[in-house]
Amino acid sequence: SVPCSAILSSYLLGERLNLLGKLGCLLSLVGSTVMVIHAPEDEEVTTLEEMTSKLKEPGFLAYAAILLALCFLLIFYLAPRYGQSNILVYLTICSVIGAFSVSSVKGLGIAIKGFFAGQPVLQHPLTWILVVTLVASITTQINYLNKSLDIFNTSLVFPIYYVLFTTIVITTSIILFKEWVTMTVVDIIGTVCGFLTIILGVFLLHAFKDMEVSLGNLPQILQNEQPAPVTRDDKNILIEVDNSSIAPEDKPKVFMLYT
């Protein structure tokens, strides 16, 4: 989605993505790929009862409470003040809400499997809680994503949204299913390096979006534009004064030499 949105927005919408933006887009993809490669596999959850026990654990409840508090802070305080000028406000709302939508999809997938297996999933209260959560979260995501697309460059919106969404979803999955317990040292290092790569990519996308940087003008940007000072002796000064048109032609010229 990230390279496709950047290419299509440049051809269809006339939006430009400079060289640093393309590099940031590539780094974001690389960092996300590294995180996904080193992320452990999901713990097998087959019934709604197991999913309910996972959702009721204190660690996930604390994490969900933090995400909800952050979401309310962004929606009711930061979005009215800085949403029109800062691209990260709306996209952070979409990404934080995405943690609930992905968890709801995970639970509904289990419910659908149980429904076709003949289990009474429609009588389970978690099924309807997940449906309401999914509808509310997806509606909120679409609302603020459209607001962001109306204001900011499409080539910037989709890469940053992709990076934030992927990072929060992986974090939610690790906390919900306790995947960090089975992670090795190599996986931890790979995940941290991938996250740092993502941060660098987002920084390049956001910090230098207004600069006119391309492969064509890169040598001119790197070249020193300040000319070296020219040292002139008395002879050069006398010639300049002699060729000057400031003094009238009918008046004698006087030269003064300083030693």
C-alpha beads as a LAMMPS data file, in Angstrom:
LAMMPS data file: protein, C-alpha beads

259 atoms
258 bonds

1 atom types
1 bond types

-500.0 500.0 xlo xhi
-500.0 500.0 ylo yhi
-500.0 500.0 zlo zhi

Masses

1 110.0

Atoms # bond

1 1 1 0.000 0.000 0.000
2 1 1 2.822 2.452 0.736
3 1 1 4.629 2.452 -2.645
4 1 1 1.362 2.106 -4.563
5 1 1 -0.176 5.121 -2.814
6 1 1 2.988 7.177 -3.389
7 1 1 3.113 6.300 -7.100
8 1 1 -0.604 6.746 -7.755
9 1 1 -0.785 10.049 -5.859
10 1 1 2.110 11.422 -7.913
11 1 1 0.493 10.432 -11.234
12 1 1 -3.205 10.968 -10.462
13 1 1 -3.169 13.779 -7.880
14 1 1 -0.057 15.664 -8.953
15 1 1 1.571 15.287 -5.536
16 1 1 5.354 15.064 -5.377
17 1 1 7.501 12.901 -3.135
18 1 1 11.114 14.043 -2.983
19 1 1 14.181 11.838 -2.763
20 1 1 14.273 11.862 1.034
21 1 1 10.588 10.964 1.146
22 1 1 11.185 7.974 -1.117
23 1 1 14.102 6.917 1.051
24 1 1 11.940 7.281 4.169
25 1 1 9.214 5.208 2.541
26 1 1 11.729 2.467 1.764
27 1 1 13.177 2.535 5.284
28 1 1 9.687 2.288 6.765
29 1 1 8.963 -0.790 4.694
30 1 1 12.297 -2.361 5.627
31 1 1 11.792 -1.657 9.329
32 1 1 8.261 -3.039 9.310
33 1 1 9.430 -6.160 7.473
34 1 1 12.212 -6.726 9.992
35 1 1 9.746 -6.384 12.878
36 1 1 7.327 -8.850 11.310
37 1 1 10.108 -11.368 10.588
38 1 1 11.355 -11.321 14.175
39 1 1 7.910 -11.221 15.773
40 1 1 6.955 -14.587 17.303
41 1 1 3.960 -16.569 16.119
42 1 1 0.534 -16.033 17.640
43 1 1 -0.522 -18.222 20.520
44 1 1 -3.237 -20.599 19.377
45 1 1 -6.680 -19.484 20.593
46 1 1 -9.583 -21.597 19.388
47 1 1 -12.618 -20.677 21.526
48 1 1 -14.325 -17.525 22.741
49 1 1 -13.736 -18.588 26.326
50 1 1 -9.989 -18.574 25.741
51 1 1 -10.248 -15.201 24.014
52 1 1 -12.259 -13.845 26.938
53 1 1 -9.630 -14.980 29.414
54 1 1 -6.957 -13.261 27.334
55 1 1 -8.897 -10.005 27.217
56 1 1 -9.504 -10.045 30.976
57 1 1 -5.843 -10.276 31.932
58 1 1 -4.567 -7.257 33.914
59 1 1 -1.722 -6.511 31.507
60 1 1 -3.974 -6.178 28.489
61 1 1 -6.624 -4.252 30.460
62 1 1 -3.989 -1.715 31.535
63 1 1 -2.692 -1.466 27.969
64 1 1 -6.225 -0.988 26.599
65 1 1 -6.942 1.691 29.219
66 1 1 -3.790 3.579 28.187
67 1 1 -4.780 3.388 24.516
68 1 1 -8.300 4.640 25.270
69 1 1 -6.967 7.533 27.370
70 1 1 -4.545 8.458 24.594
71 1 1 -7.313 8.240 22.017
72 1 1 -9.645 10.496 24.009
73 1 1 -6.816 12.980 24.547
74 1 1 -6.112 13.091 20.828
75 1 1 -9.764 13.348 19.772
76 1 1 -11.037 15.918 22.254
77 1 1 -7.933 18.038 22.951
78 1 1 -5.190 17.721 20.348
79 1 1 -7.260 17.160 17.204
80 1 1 -9.261 20.443 17.419
81 1 1 -6.077 22.424 18.065
82 1 1 -3.362 20.742 16.006
83 1 1 -5.145 18.337 13.676
84 1 1 -5.174 20.790 10.769
85 1 1 -1.438 21.437 10.957
86 1 1 0.167 18.236 12.287
87 1 1 -0.173 15.078 10.223
88 1 1 0.580 12.797 13.174
89 1 1 -2.545 13.732 15.170
90 1 1 -5.199 12.178 12.929
91 1 1 -2.998 9.251 11.935
92 1 1 -2.188 8.426 15.549
93 1 1 -5.913 8.295 16.289
94 1 1 -6.413 5.861 13.399
95 1 1 -3.498 3.722 14.528
96 1 1 -4.518 3.579 18.192
97 1 1 -8.085 2.643 17.256
98 1 1 -6.633 0.038 14.893
99 1 1 -5.422 -1.953 17.900
100 1 1 -9.051 -2.528 18.922
101 1 1 -10.234 -3.283 15.397
102 1 1 -7.555 -5.934 14.833
103 1 1 -8.271 -7.561 18.207
104 1 1 -11.983 -7.570 17.380
105 1 1 -11.339 -9.176 13.990
106 1 1 -9.253 -11.855 15.718
107 1 1 -12.101 -12.646 18.119
108 1 1 -14.786 -12.566 15.419
109 1 1 -12.718 -14.949 13.315
110 1 1 -12.808 -17.408 16.200
111 1 1 -16.571 -16.825 16.570
112 1 1 -17.206 -17.484 12.863
113 1 1 -15.266 -20.743 13.047
114 1 1 -17.258 -21.753 16.100
115 1 1 -20.533 -20.854 14.397
116 1 1 -19.875 -23.214 11.480
117 1 1 -18.724 -25.855 13.962
118 1 1 -22.139 -25.732 15.668
119 1 1 -21.079 -23.848 18.798
120 1 1 -23.554 -21.392 20.441
121 1 1 -21.441 -18.303 19.666
122 1 1 -24.469 -16.039 19.138
123 1 1 -25.433 -16.473 22.777
124 1 1 -21.953 -15.519 23.953
125 1 1 -21.803 -11.838 25.045
126 1 1 -18.237 -11.444 23.761
127 1 1 -19.410 -11.888 20.177
128 1 1 -21.641 -8.824 20.287
129 1 1 -19.082 -6.819 22.245
130 1 1 -16.563 -7.531 19.501
131 1 1 -19.065 -6.563 16.786
132 1 1 -19.822 -3.204 18.427
133 1 1 -16.110 -2.558 19.028
134 1 1 -15.256 -3.395 15.428
135 1 1 -17.954 -1.138 13.955
136 1 1 -17.036 1.793 16.231
137 1 1 -13.290 1.449 15.631
138 1 1 -13.544 1.107 11.851
139 1 1 -15.930 4.078 11.642
140 1 1 -13.521 6.217 13.660
141 1 1 -10.555 5.117 11.554
142 1 1 -12.303 5.943 8.278
143 1 1 -13.434 9.322 9.597
144 1 1 -10.008 10.550 10.683
145 1 1 -8.184 8.946 7.768
146 1 1 -10.412 10.862 5.348
147 1 1 -9.797 14.057 7.298
148 1 1 -6.063 13.485 7.018
149 1 1 -6.303 12.798 3.284
150 1 1 -8.284 16.006 2.775
151 1 1 -5.545 18.110 4.362
152 1 1 -2.191 16.427 3.817
153 1 1 -0.249 14.893 0.981
154 1 1 -1.393 11.369 0.141
155 1 1 2.206 10.281 -0.385
156 1 1 2.887 11.150 3.258
157 1 1 -0.371 9.954 4.813
158 1 1 -0.257 6.317 3.756
159 1 1 3.399 5.561 4.650
160 1 1 3.130 7.182 8.090
161 1 1 -0.237 5.540 8.747
162 1 1 1.134 2.170 7.653
163 1 1 4.127 2.448 9.973
164 1 1 2.152 3.605 13.019
165 1 1 -0.631 1.083 12.477
166 1 1 1.790 -1.835 12.037
167 1 1 3.779 -0.894 15.136
168 1 1 0.736 -0.588 17.403
169 1 1 -0.869 -3.778 16.080
170 1 1 2.314 -5.806 16.663
171 1 1 2.611 -4.351 20.165
172 1 1 -1.018 -5.208 20.904
173 1 1 -0.559 -8.775 19.675
174 1 1 2.559 -9.221 21.808
175 1 1 0.775 -7.998 24.944
176 1 1 -2.501 -9.832 24.313
177 1 1 -0.968 -13.215 23.554
178 1 1 2.224 -12.777 25.649
179 1 1 4.446 -13.450 22.680
180 1 1 7.381 -11.663 24.270
181 1 1 7.855 -14.610 26.667
182 1 1 9.009 -16.881 23.834
183 1 1 11.164 -14.266 22.054
184 1 1 14.890 -14.969 21.768
185 1 1 17.666 -12.410 22.070
186 1 1 18.018 -12.290 18.282
187 1 1 14.289 -11.601 17.881
188 1 1 14.407 -8.838 20.496
189 1 1 17.392 -7.173 18.799
190 1 1 15.751 -7.532 15.385
191 1 1 12.495 -6.030 16.645
192 1 1 14.289 -3.058 18.227
193 1 1 16.372 -2.456 15.093
194 1 1 13.256 -2.648 12.929
195 1 1 11.489 -0.146 15.163
196 1 1 14.434 2.276 15.010
197 1 1 14.472 1.932 11.228
198 1 1 10.779 2.800 11.162
199 1 1 11.417 5.899 13.280
200 1 1 14.146 7.019 10.869
201 1 1 11.867 6.476 7.889
202 1 1 9.020 8.465 9.443
203 1 1 11.449 11.261 10.311
204 1 1 12.668 11.498 6.714
205 1 1 9.094 11.495 5.434
206 1 1 7.853 14.173 7.784
207 1 1 10.837 16.480 8.359
208 1 1 11.966 17.044 4.762
209 1 1 8.658 16.839 2.856
210 1 1 8.873 20.478 1.671
211 1 1 12.443 20.308 0.356
212 1 1 13.087 20.093 -3.378
213 1 1 15.554 17.195 -3.315
214 1 1 16.061 14.877 -6.293
215 1 1 18.867 13.001 -7.977
216 1 1 19.129 15.796 -10.552
217 1 1 19.719 18.698 -8.158
218 1 1 21.543 16.725 -5.464
219 1 1 25.039 17.812 -6.637
220 1 1 23.970 21.473 -6.589
221 1 1 22.560 21.096 -3.050
222 1 1 25.719 19.451 -1.766
223 1 1 27.966 21.976 -3.513
224 1 1 29.028 25.029 -1.558
225 1 1 27.157 27.996 -2.991
226 1 1 29.255 30.663 -1.252
227 1 1 32.069 31.823 -3.592
228 1 1 35.529 32.178 -2.180
229 1 1 36.560 35.773 -1.395
230 1 1 38.761 37.415 -4.031
231 1 1 41.925 39.090 -2.784
232 1 1 42.640 42.292 -4.639
233 1 1 45.804 44.342 -4.527
234 1 1 46.273 48.083 -5.077
235 1 1 46.633 47.585 -8.808
236 1 1 43.189 46.054 -9.124
237 1 1 41.664 48.837 -7.064
238 1 1 43.324 51.493 -9.213
239 1 1 42.059 49.845 -12.412
240 1 1 38.512 49.688 -11.058
241 1 1 38.607 53.318 -10.054
242 1 1 40.111 54.252 -13.408
243 1 1 37.361 52.404 -15.336
244 1 1 34.579 53.706 -13.145
245 1 1 31.896 55.848 -14.712
246 1 1 30.995 57.612 -11.489
247 1 1 33.426 60.473 -11.948
248 1 1 32.581 62.920 -14.729
249 1 1 34.758 62.807 -17.852
250 1 1 35.571 66.522 -17.781
251 1 1 37.128 66.402 -14.311
252 1 1 40.599 65.174 -13.457
253 1 1 40.916 61.929 -11.531
254 1 1 42.954 61.786 -8.352
255 1 1 44.474 58.552 -7.098
256 1 1 45.568 58.081 -3.500
257 1 1 48.040 55.374 -2.528
258 1 1 48.155 54.105 1.043
259 1 1 51.265 52.470 2.414

Bonds

1 1 1 2
2 1 2 3
3 1 3 4
4 1 4 5
5 1 5 6
6 1 6 7
7 1 7 8
8 1 8 9
9 1 9 10
10 1 10 11
11 1 11 12
12 1 12 13
13 1 13 14
14 1 14 15
15 1 15 16
16 1 16 17
17 1 17 18
18 1 18 19
19 1 19 20
20 1 20 21
21 1 21 22
22 1 22 23
23 1 23 24
24 1 24 25
25 1 25 26
26 1 26 27
27 1 27 28
28 1 28 29
29 1 29 30
30 1 30 31
31 1 31 32
32 1 32 33
33 1 33 34
34 1 34 35
35 1 35 36
36 1 36 37
37 1 37 38
38 1 38 39
39 1 39 40
40 1 40 41
41 1 41 42
42 1 42 43
43 1 43 44
44 1 44 45
45 1 45 46
46 1 46 47
47 1 47 48
48 1 48 49
49 1 49 50
50 1 50 51
51 1 51 52
52 1 52 53
53 1 53 54
54 1 54 55
55 1 55 56
56 1 56 57
57 1 57 58
58 1 58 59
59 1 59 60
60 1 60 61
61 1 61 62
62 1 62 63
63 1 63 64
64 1 64 65
65 1 65 66
66 1 66 67
67 1 67 68
68 1 68 69
69 1 69 70
70 1 70 71
71 1 71 72
72 1 72 73
73 1 73 74
74 1 74 75
75 1 75 76
76 1 76 77
77 1 77 78
78 1 78 79
79 1 79 80
80 1 80 81
81 1 81 82
82 1 82 83
83 1 83 84
84 1 84 85
85 1 85 86
86 1 86 87
87 1 87 88
88 1 88 89
89 1 89 90
90 1 90 91
91 1 91 92
92 1 92 93
93 1 93 94
94 1 94 95
95 1 95 96
96 1 96 97
97 1 97 98
98 1 98 99
99 1 99 100
100 1 100 101
101 1 101 102
102 1 102 103
103 1 103 104
104 1 104 105
105 1 105 106
106 1 106 107
107 1 107 108
108 1 108 109
109 1 109 110
110 1 110 111
111 1 111 112
112 1 112 113
113 1 113 114
114 1 114 115
115 1 115 116
116 1 116 117
117 1 117 118
118 1 118 119
119 1 119 120
120 1 120 121
121 1 121 122
122 1 122 123
123 1 123 124
124 1 124 125
125 1 125 126
126 1 126 127
127 1 127 128
128 1 128 129
129 1 129 130
130 1 130 131
131 1 131 132
132 1 132 133
133 1 133 134
134 1 134 135
135 1 135 136
136 1 136 137
137 1 137 138
138 1 138 139
139 1 139 140
140 1 140 141
141 1 141 142
142 1 142 143
143 1 143 144
144 1 144 145
145 1 145 146
146 1 146 147
147 1 147 148
148 1 148 149
149 1 149 150
150 1 150 151
151 1 151 152
152 1 152 153
153 1 153 154
154 1 154 155
155 1 155 156
156 1 156 157
157 1 157 158
158 1 158 159
159 1 159 160
160 1 160 161
161 1 161 162
162 1 162 163
163 1 163 164
164 1 164 165
165 1 165 166
166 1 166 167
167 1 167 168
168 1 168 169
169 1 169 170
170 1 170 171
171 1 171 172
172 1 172 173
173 1 173 174
174 1 174 175
175 1 175 176
176 1 176 177
177 1 177 178
178 1 178 179
179 1 179 180
180 1 180 181
181 1 181 182
182 1 182 183
183 1 183 184
184 1 184 185
185 1 185 186
186 1 186 187
187 1 187 188
188 1 188 189
189 1 189 190
190 1 190 191
191 1 191 192
192 1 192 193
193 1 193 194
194 1 194 195
195 1 195 196
196 1 196 197
197 1 197 198
198 1 198 199
199 1 199 200
200 1 200 201
201 1 201 202
202 1 202 203
203 1 203 204
204 1 204 205
205 1 205 206
206 1 206 207
207 1 207 208
208 1 208 209
209 1 209 210
210 1 210 211
211 1 211 212
212 1 212 213
213 1 213 214
214 1 214 215
215 1 215 216
216 1 216 217
217 1 217 218
218 1 218 219
219 1 219 220
220 1 220 221
221 1 221 222
222 1 222 223
223 1 223 224
224 1 224 225
225 1 225 226
226 1 226 227
227 1 227 228
228 1 228 229
229 1 229 230
230 1 230 231
231 1 231 232
232 1 232 233
233 1 233 234
234 1 234 235
235 1 235 236
236 1 236 237
237 1 237 238
238 1 238 239
239 1 239 240
240 1 240 241
241 1 241 242
242 1 242 243
243 1 243 244
244 1 244 245
245 1 245 246
246 1 246 247
247 1 247 248
248 1 248 249
249 1 249 250
250 1 250 251
251 1 251 252
252 1 252 253
253 1 253 254
254 1 254 255
255 1 255 256
256 1 256 257
257 1 257 258
258 1 258 259
